[in-house]
């Protein structure tokens, strides 16, 4: 995914984590690092389907939600990116 972000330079990336009910520290670390790298490459990230349990764990892992948009459904994420400057 990150190679595609480098090559295509999109304005944003949808990261669908709706299938995750729980996270371990490795999975949380991968999500956090991926979102940070997407941001460093100049695109915004939209986390789709973030469940309360997953959000709680990411918060415990010091994930900064201020730099990322979250939506419940993919259509909301697409709409956000279409309106993103």
BELRANOR-V145600 format. One record per backbone hydrogen bond with DSSP energy under -0.5 kcal/mol. NH is the residue of the N-H (numbers start at 1). CO is the residue of the C=O. If there is no record, write none. Layout:
BEGIN
nh	co
NH	CO
NH	CO
END
This chain:
BEGIN
nh	co
5	1
6	2
7	3
8	4
9	5
13	44
15	13
15	46
16	14
17	15
17	48
20	17
21	19
28	24
29	25
30	26
31	27
32	28
33	29
34	30
35	31
36	32
37	33
38	34
39	35
40	36
41	37
42	39
43	38
44	11
46	13
47	69
48	15
48	46
49	71
50	71
51	49
55	51
56	52
57	53
58	54
59	55
60	56
61	57
62	59
63	58
65	63
67	64
68	65
69	45
71	47
76	73
77	73
78	74
79	75
80	76
81	77
82	78
83	79
84	80
84	81
END
